[in-house]
Amino acid sequence: MTPLVHATTPGGFLLVLAVILPVCAVLAILACGPRSAARIALATFAAGLVVAIAITTELISSGKALSYVVGAWQPPLGIALRADGLSGAMLVMTALVVVAVGLFAHIQHGLQADAGGGRAQTTFWVMLLALWSALNAVFVGEDLFNLYVALELLTFAAVPLVCLDGRAETVTAALRYLLFALIGSLLYLLGAGLIYGQYGTLDLLALAQLGRQDLALAVALALMIVGLLAKAALFPLHLWLPPAHAGAPAPASAVLSALVIKAPVFLILRLVLDVAPSQAAAIAGQMLAVLGAASILFCSVMALRQARLKLMIAYSTVAQIGYLFIVFPLAAGSADLPPWGTIAWTGGALQLVSHALAKAAMFLAAGVIAEAFGHDRIADLGGFGRVLPISAAAFGLAGLSLMGIPPSGGFIAKCLLLTAAVIQGNPWLAATILAGGVLAGAYVFRVIDKALAVPTVPIVARRAVPRRLECAALALAIAAVLIGFVPLRPFGFLQIGRDGLNMAWAP
């Protein structure tokens, strides 16, 4: 098979635009001042969504990956950007969530007295745009060091969002998050240094074609994956996530849960399925599946025990992330069937997208509830669906995806994973998927029961909440359900750009 090399393709400039457009918006906000921040950010969100859709359209029309070689310098001297089918799906999903969160935040800020644009609001817009640029850089990056830089930018944009209100508990949660993230970055950088010292390149496409079985590569990948697991908050490295996500403002919680933790998961997928030799990938896949299963079961039980709505959703995030890690042994592939040709690969990709949409919807709905009643204590929310019917509907529809009930995207994802587990003779993974769905149903119905309850004393909203504030959560929840109409087979779009990756899997 002819080795693959990077070459700028038609439409490749869109990849650069996806990364630098939010950066240009940040510079414009700094130049124009706080009062223009919201307008600049919203205009950028619309433009960024168009760019993401254009990249996906180009991928579909060409049937090949998009590439852009910066400065026409080939790696390892130069830097290349590349987007395959999975990257395109992640770019569009990220743009949709960012647009919805941006609209929600704009309306919420308008309810406050300092609607003209305070420091917290300006910080939010700047950090959200910086976070978006870093996410896009992760999804199209091909160089391990530049991916490290993107991860660091992502961390330093996400941490301020956690403690945006300046409360002592949120500052503590943000510092804990920062500590875990920096330890993860250190391990990732050590692994990248080992790879560069051994092979003289950090380009993922070049590394994918090595197909070597050596100790240095195994140690380097182990260090990088452990570092990324700390950033992804997989059990037992999840301790920083619940307080950080539960304490942040609702729009920040939505992007943290839906998007930020997906970046390290995305990179782990690429390292295990693209770079790791088949034998090492099989061992790593089994270990990651065990941690994923433990995350599903333990954190689902923890979600069920929470008294606060946002804490429940935060623990649910860690539980649902576990499904992404049981993909690895199920998508192991063979000489005749590469990992990306399996139904488990499609199931994992759908879980990535459907979870992001559903979890963003849940956090935005929880934000509306807290805005209306002044708290998010589940026990004191009896009958809230009568006051906030749209938010209750959004929470319920998003819950369908978490539980894996048709016709939601979560149902398709979990059905594909369950089918793969049964076919491959992995009863413990099949049992974990089913148990996770039952536990998710328990904590989701706990909230739905409160929404539909008829309390002895009618619940009264502390302040009126405009219906348009609830519509962002409802739109994301509906999108999570609509994903369930994709076909129950390996999705062709996700296989675009996968030819020749990894050479160790190639016949």
C-alpha positions in Angstrom: 0.0 0.0 0.0 1.4 3.4 -0.9 2.2 5.5 2.2 -0.1 8.5 2.7 1.3 12.1 2.7 -0.4 15.4 3.4 -1.5 17.5 0.5 -3.6 20.6 0.5 -7.0 19.7 -0.9 -9.8 21.9 -2.4 -11.6 23.4 0.6 -8.7 22.8 2.9 -8.5 26.5 3.8 -11.8 26.0 5.6 -9.9 24.1 8.3 -7.7 27.1 9.0 -10.8 29.3 9.0 -12.5 27.1 11.6 -9.5 27.6 14.0 -8.7 31.3 13.4 -12.3 32.7 13.1 -13.0 32.6 16.9 -9.5 34.0 17.6 -10.2 37.0 15.3 -13.4 37.5 17.2 -11.5 37.6 20.5 -9.2 40.2 19.1 -12.1 42.2 17.8 -13.8 42.1 21.3 -10.6 43.4 22.9 -10.3 46.2 20.4 -14.0 47.3 20.4 -14.7 46.9 24.1 -17.2 45.1 26.3 -20.4 46.6 24.9 -19.7 45.1 21.5 -18.7 41.7 22.9 -22.1 40.0 22.6 -22.7 41.2 19.0 -19.3 40.1 17.8 -19.6 36.7 19.5 -23.1 36.0 18.1 -22.0 37.0 14.6 -19.0 34.7 14.9 -21.1 31.9 16.1 -23.3 32.1 13.0 -20.2 32.3 10.7 -18.5 29.4 12.5 -21.6 27.2 12.0 -21.6 28.0 8.3 -17.9 27.1 8.1 -18.5 23.8 10.0 -21.4 22.9 7.7 -19.2 23.8 4.6 -16.5 21.4 5.8 -19.0 18.6 6.2 -20.5 19.3 2.8 -17.1 19.2 1.2 -16.3 15.9 2.9 -19.5 14.4 1.6 -19.1 15.7 -1.9 -15.5 14.6 -2.3 -15.7 11.4 -0.2 -12.1 12.2 0.9 -10.4 13.8 3.9 -9.8 17.6 3.8 -6.1 18.6 4.3 -4.2 21.8 4.6 -0.4 22.0 4.7 0.5 25.3 6.5 3.0 27.3 4.5 3.4 24.3 2.1 5.9 22.8 4.4 5.4 19.0 4.8 5.6 17.4 8.2 7.8 16.8 10.2 9.1 20.3 9.5 5.7 21.8 8.8 2.2 21.6 10.3 -0.7 19.9 8.6 -4.4 20.1 9.4 -6.7 17.3 8.4 -10.5 16.5 8.8 -12.0 13.1 8.2 -15.6 12.1 8.7 -15.4 11.9 12.5 -13.7 15.4 12.6 -16.5 16.8 10.5 -19.2 15.4 12.8 -17.4 16.9 15.8 -17.0 20.3 14.2 -20.7 20.5 13.4 -21.8 19.2 16.8 -19.5 21.7 18.5 -20.8 24.6 16.4 -24.4 23.6 17.2 -23.8 23.5 20.9 -21.8 26.7 20.9 -24.6 28.5 19.0 -27.3 27.3 21.4 -25.3 28.1 24.5 -24.4 31.5 23.1 -28.0 32.4 22.4 -29.0 31.2 25.9 -26.2 33.3 27.5 -27.2 36.3 25.5 -30.8 36.1 26.7 -29.8 35.3 30.3 -27.4 38.3 30.4 -30.3 40.5 29.1 -32.3 39.6 32.3 -29.6 41.1 34.5 -29.4 44.8 35.5 -25.9 45.3 34.0 -27.0 44.2 30.5 -24.7 46.7 29.0 -21.8 44.3 29.4 -20.0 43.7 32.7 -16.6 42.1 33.2 -18.1 38.6 33.8 -20.1 38.8 30.6 -17.1 39.9 28.5 -15.0 37.2 30.1 -17.6 34.6 29.2 -17.7 35.6 25.5 -13.9 35.8 25.2 -13.4 32.4 27.0 -16.2 30.7 25.0 -14.7 31.9 21.7 -11.2 30.8 22.8 -12.5 27.4 23.9 -14.2 27.0 20.5 -11.0 27.7 18.6 -9.1 25.2 20.8 -11.7 22.5 20.2 -11.6 23.0 16.5 -7.8 22.9 16.6 -8.0 19.5 18.4 -10.5 18.1 15.9 -8.4 19.0 12.8 -4.9 18.9 14.3 -2.3 16.3 13.1 0.8 17.2 15.1 1.0 15.9 18.7 2.8 19.0 20.0 0.3 21.3 18.4 -2.5 19.2 19.8 -0.8 19.7 23.2 -0.9 23.4 22.7 -4.6 23.2 21.7 -5.4 21.2 24.9 -3.6 23.8 27.0 -5.6 26.6 25.4 -8.7 24.6 26.0 -7.9 24.2 29.7 -7.0 27.8 30.3 -10.3 28.9 28.6 -12.4 26.3 30.5 -11.0 27.0 34.0 -12.1 30.6 34.2 -15.6 29.6 33.1 -15.9 27.3 36.2 -15.3 30.2 38.6 -16.9 33.0 36.6 -19.1 34.0 39.6 -16.1 34.3 41.9 -17.6 32.3 44.8 -15.1 30.5 47.0 -16.4 27.0 46.3 -16.2 27.5 42.5 -12.7 28.9 42.8 -11.7 25.8 44.7 -13.4 23.6 42.1 -11.6 25.5 39.3 -8.2 25.0 41.0 -8.8 21.3 41.4 -9.7 21.1 37.7 -6.6 23.0 36.8 -4.4 20.6 38.9 -5.8 17.5 37.3 -5.5 19.1 33.8 -1.9 20.2 34.3 -0.9 16.7 35.6 -2.6 15.3 32.5 -0.7 17.7 30.3 2.6 16.8 31.8 2.0 13.1 31.1 0.9 13.8 27.6 4.0 16.0 26.9 6.3 13.3 28.3 4.8 10.8 25.9 5.0 13.1 22.9 8.7 13.7 23.8 9.4 10.0 23.8 7.7 9.5 20.4 9.7 12.4 18.9 13.0 11.1 20.3 12.3 7.6 18.9 10.8 8.5 15.5 11.7 12.1 14.8 8.1 13.0 13.9 5.0 14.0 15.8 2.7 13.8 12.7 -0.3 11.5 13.3 -0.5 10.4 9.7 3.2 9.4 9.7 2.9 7.6 13.0 -0.2 5.7 11.8 1.9 4.2 9.0 4.7 2.9 11.2 3.0 -0.3 12.4 5.8 -1.0 14.8 5.7 -3.1 18.0 8.3 -1.6 20.3 8.5 -0.7 24.0 9.1 3.0 23.5 5.9 3.6 21.6 3.9 1.5 24.1 5.3 3.5 27.0 4.7 6.8 25.3 1.1 6.0 24.4 0.4 4.8 27.9 1.7 8.1 29.4 -0.4 10.2 26.9 -3.5 8.2 27.4 -3.4 8.4 31.2 -2.8 12.1 30.9 -5.8 12.4 28.6 -8.0 10.3 30.9 -7.3 12.8 33.7 -8.6 15.5 31.4 -11.6 13.4 30.3 -12.5 12.7 33.9 -12.9 8.9 33.5 -13.4 7.0 36.8 -11.4 7.1 39.1 -9.9 10.3 37.8 -13.3 12.1 37.8 -13.0 13.8 41.2 -12.6 17.3 39.8 -15.6 17.1 37.4 -18.8 17.1 39.5 -18.0 20.2 41.6 -16.6 22.1 38.6 -19.5 21.4 36.3 -22.2 21.8 39.0 -20.8 25.1 40.4 -20.3 26.8 37.0 -23.0 29.0 35.5 -25.4 27.0 33.3 -24.0 28.1 29.9 -20.5 27.2 31.1 -21.6 23.9 32.5 -23.2 23.1 29.2 -20.0 23.6 27.1 -17.8 22.0 29.8 -19.9 18.8 29.9 -20.9 18.6 26.2 -17.7 19.7 24.5 -14.6 20.2 26.7 -14.2 16.6 27.9 -14.9 15.3 24.4 -11.5 16.7 23.1 -9.3 14.3 25.2 -11.7 11.4 24.4 -11.4 12.2 20.7 -7.6 12.1 21.0 -7.6 8.8 22.8 -9.7 7.4 20.0 -7.1 8.5 17.5 -4.1 7.3 19.5 -5.6 3.8 20.2 -7.2 3.2 16.8 -4.7 5.0 14.5 -1.3 5.0 16.2 -1.1 2.1 18.5 0.0 -1.3 17.0 -2.8 -3.9 17.0 -1.5 -5.9 20.0 -1.0 -2.8 22.2 -4.4 -1.4 21.1 -6.1 -4.7 22.1 -4.5 -4.5 25.6 -5.3 -0.8 26.0 -8.8 -1.4 24.8 -9.5 -4.0 27.4 -8.2 -1.8 30.2 -10.1 1.2 29.0 -13.3 -0.8 28.8 -12.9 -1.9 32.4 -12.6 1.7 33.5 -15.5 2.7 31.3 -17.7 0.0 32.8 -16.8 1.0 36.3 -17.5 4.7 35.4 -21.0 3.8 34.1 -22.0 1.8 37.1 -20.4 3.8 40.0 -21.2 7.3 38.7 -24.8 6.3 37.7 -25.3 5.3 41.4 -23.7 8.5 42.5 -26.0 10.5 40.2 -29.0 8.7 41.7 -28.0 9.8 45.2 -27.5 13.6 44.6 -29.8 16.1 46.1 -29.0 18.9 43.6 -30.1 18.8 40.0 -26.8 20.1 38.5 -24.7 17.7 40.6 -26.9 14.8 39.4 -26.3 15.9 35.8 -22.6 16.2 36.4 -22.2 12.7 37.8 -24.3 11.5 34.9 -21.7 13.1 32.5 -19.0 10.9 34.0 -21.3 7.8 33.7 -22.2 8.5 30.1 -18.5 9.1 29.2 -17.9 5.5 30.2 -19.8 4.2 27.1 -17.2 5.9 24.9 -14.4 3.7 26.4 -16.2 0.3 26.1 -16.0 1.0 22.3 -12.3 0.0 22.1 -12.6 -3.8 22.6 -15.8 -3.9 20.6 -14.3 -2.0 17.6 -11.1 -4.0 17.7 -11.5 -5.0 14.0 -9.5 -7.6 12.2 -7.3 -8.0 9.1 -10.5 -8.0 7.0 -12.5 -5.4 8.9 -10.8 -2.3 10.3 -12.1 -0.7 13.5 -13.9 2.1 11.6 -15.9 -0.5 9.6 -17.5 -2.0 12.7 -20.9 -1.1 14.1 -19.2 -0.3 17.5 -17.3 2.5 15.8 -20.5 4.0 14.6 -22.1 3.5 18.0 -19.2 5.3 19.7 -19.3 8.2 17.3 -23.1 8.6 17.8 -22.6 8.4 21.6 -20.1 11.3 21.3 -22.6 13.5 19.5 -25.8 12.5 21.1 -24.4 12.8 24.6 -23.1 16.3 23.8 -26.5 17.5 22.6 -28.4 15.9 25.4 -26.1 17.0 28.2 -26.0 20.6 27.0 -29.8 20.5 26.9 -30.0 19.2 30.4 -27.6 21.8 31.9 -29.4 24.7 30.1 -32.7 23.4 31.4 -31.3 23.1 34.9 -30.0 26.7 34.5 -33.6 27.9 33.7 -34.9 26.1 36.7 -32.3 27.6 39.0 -33.0 31.1 37.4 -36.7 30.7 38.0 -36.8 29.2 41.5 -33.4 30.4 43.0 -32.2 26.8 43.7 -31.9 23.4 42.1 -32.8 21.2 45.0 -34.6 18.2 43.5 -36.8 17.6 46.6 -38.2 21.1 46.4 -39.0 21.1 42.7 -42.3 19.3 42.9 -44.6 20.5 40.1 -42.0 22.6 38.3 -43.2 21.3 35.0 -46.4 23.3 35.4 -44.4 26.5 35.7 -41.6 25.6 33.2 -43.2 23.1 30.7 -40.6 23.7 28.0 -37.7 23.1 30.3 -39.4 20.0 31.7 -39.9 18.7 28.1 -36.3 19.5 27.2 -35.0 17.6 30.2 -37.3 14.7 29.4 -36.3 14.5 25.8 -32.6 14.7 26.7 -33.2 12.0 29.2 -34.4 9.7 26.5 -31.0 9.7 25.0 -29.2 9.0 28.2 -31.5 6.1 29.0 -31.2 4.7 25.5 -35.0 4.8 24.7 -36.1 5.0 21.0 -36.1 7.0 18.9 -33.2 9.0 20.5 -29.6 9.1 19.3 -28.6 7.5 22.6 -30.8 4.5 21.7 -29.1 4.0 18.4 -25.6 4.4 20.0 -26.3 2.0 22.8 -28.1 -0.5 20.6 -25.1 -0.7 18.3 -22.8 -1.1 21.2 -25.0 -3.8 22.8 -25.3 -5.6 19.5 -21.5 -5.6 19.1 -21.0 -6.9 22.6 -23.5 -9.8 22.1 -22.0 -10.7 18.7 -18.4 -10.7 20.0 -19.3 -12.7 23.1 -18.7 -10.0 25.8 -21.6 -10.6 28.2 -20.1 -8.4 30.9 -20.1 -5.4 28.6 -23.6 -6.2 27.4 -24.8 -6.4 31.0 -23.0 -3.1 31.8 -24.8 -1.3 28.9 -28.2 -2.6 30.1 -27.5 -1.8 33.8 -26.4 1.7 32.8 -29.6 2.3 31.0 -31.7 1.2 33.9 -29.7 3.4 36.3 -30.0 6.4 34.0 -33.8 5.8 33.8 -33.9 5.9 37.6 -32.2 9.3 38.0 -34.0 10.8 35.0 -37.4 9.7 36.1 -36.7 11.0 39.6 -36.7 14.5 38.1 -39.5 13.8 35.7 -41.6 12.6 38.6 -41.0 16.0 40.3 -41.9 17.8 37.1 -45.3 16.1 36.8 -46.1 16.0 40.5 -49.1 17.9 42.0 -47.7 19.5 45.2 -49.8 20.3 48.2 -48.5 23.8 48.1 -48.1 25.1 44.5 -44.6 25.9 43.5 -44.0 29.6 42.7 -41.3 31.0 40.5 -39.1 33.6 42.2 -38.8 35.5 38.9 -40.4 35.3 35.5 -38.3 33.5 32.9 -39.0 34.3 29.2 -40.0 31.3 27.1 -37.2 32.1 24.6 -34.7 31.3 27.3 -36.0 27.7 27.4 -36.0 27.2 23.7 -32.2 26.7 23.4 -32.4 23.6 25.7 -35.4 22.3 23.8 -33.7 22.7 20.4 -30.7 20.7 21.6 -32.9 18.0 23.1 -34.8 17.6 19.9 -31.6 17.4 17.9 -30.4 14.6 20.3 -33.6 12.7 19.5 -33.4 13.3 15.7 -30.0 11.7 15.6 -31.9 8.5 16.3 -33.1 8.3 12.7 -29.6 7.4 11.3 -29.5 3.8 9.9 -28.5 0.9 12.1 -25.3 0.0 10.3 -21.8 1.4 10.0 -22.3 5.0 9.0 -20.5 5.8 5.7 -19.8 9.4 6.5 -17.7 8.3 9.6 -15.4 6.2 7.3 -14.4 9.2 5.0 -10.7 9.7 5.2 -10.0 6.5 7.1 -8.4 4.6 4.1 -4.8 3.7 5.0 -5.3 4.3 8.8 -3.9 2.5 10.6 -1.4 0.4 8.5 -1.2 -2.1 11.4 -4.9 -2.9 10.6 -4.6 -2.9 6.9 -4.7 -6.3 5.1 
